[in-house]
Amino acid sequence: MTYIECEECNAKFISSTYEASNAYDMCECGNLEIAHLESAPPTRLKGYVTVKYIDSYPNIYEVIEKDRPVPEKKEEQKSIGFS
């Protein structure tokens, strides 16, 4: 999950919760404005989340859920033949 955190008031937002029905949000102090913009067809994306700030940069970071299995790294296969 991608978290967006305000440096001023420590408000936290999750970017995946924004969609067309709740397309705009603002933190308590007014430093951050978060908006969801619809994408144009023929893309498969539903839209984009934009973040605007007034005084200080937002902290944007990923948190990996511990319950989700982590894919194992596959060993590279050596090619046989010409390279």
QUIZIKA-V642865 format. One record per residue. N is the residue number from 1. RES is the residue in one letter. PHI is phi in degrees with one decimal (* if undefined). OMEGA is omega in radians with two decimals (* if undefined). Layout:
((N RES PHI OMEGA) (N RES PHI OMEGA))
This chain:
((1 M * 3.11) (2 T -99.5 3.12) (3 Y -103.6 3.06) (4 I -121.6 -3.05) (5 E -123.1 3.11) (6 C -84.3 3.10) (7 E -69.5 -3.04) (8 E -78.2 -3.04) (9 C -112.6 3.12) (10 N 62.2 3.06) (11 A -70.8 3.13) (12 K -117.9 3.11) (13 F -129.2 3.06) (14 I -107.8 -3.00) (15 S -64.2 -3.08) (16 S -74.2 3.13) (17 T -82.9 -3.10) (18 Y -92.8 3.12) (19 E -150.6 -3.06) (20 A -61.7 -3.10) (21 S -73.9 3.08) (22 N -131.0 -2.95) (23 A -84.8 -3.06) (24 Y -142.0 3.08) (25 D -153.0 -3.14) (26 M -143.2 3.10) (27 C -74.7 -3.05) (28 E -61.5 -3.08) (29 C -86.1 3.12) (30 G 86.0 -3.14) (31 N -73.3 -3.08) (32 L -109.2 2.98) (33 E -123.1 -3.13) (34 I -115.9 -3.11) (35 A -135.8 3.05) (36 H -104.8 3.11) (37 L -111.0 3.12) (38 E -68.8 3.08) (39 S -91.6 -3.12) (40 A -91.9 3.10) (41 P -62.5 0.26) (42 P -98.2 -3.12) (43 T -72.3 3.10) (44 R -88.5 3.13) (45 L -71.7 3.11) (46 K -77.1 -3.13) (47 G 170.2 -3.10) (48 Y -125.8 3.04) (49 V -106.2 3.11) (50 T -111.9 3.14) (51 V -127.9 3.05) (52 K -116.3 3.12) (53 Y -129.1 -3.14) (54 I -107.8 -3.04) (55 D -103.8 -3.06) (56 S -130.2 3.13) (57 Y -61.3 3.04) (58 P -81.2 2.96) (59 N -89.6 3.11) (60 I -119.9 -3.07) (61 Y -148.1 3.13) (62 E -100.0 3.02) (63 V -122.4 3.14) (64 I -89.2 3.13) (65 E -69.9 -3.10) (66 K -72.9 -3.10) (67 D -75.9 -3.12) (68 R -77.4 3.10) (69 P -68.6 3.11) (70 V -90.3 -3.14) (71 P -65.2 -3.14) (72 E -78.0 3.09) (73 K -77.2 3.11) (74 K -91.3 3.10) (75 E -71.3 3.11) (76 E -69.9 3.11) (77 Q -88.7 3.09) (78 K -77.7 -3.11) (79 S -78.2 3.10) (80 I -109.0 3.13) (81 G 114.8 -3.08) (82 F -80.1 3.10) (83 S -116.2 *))
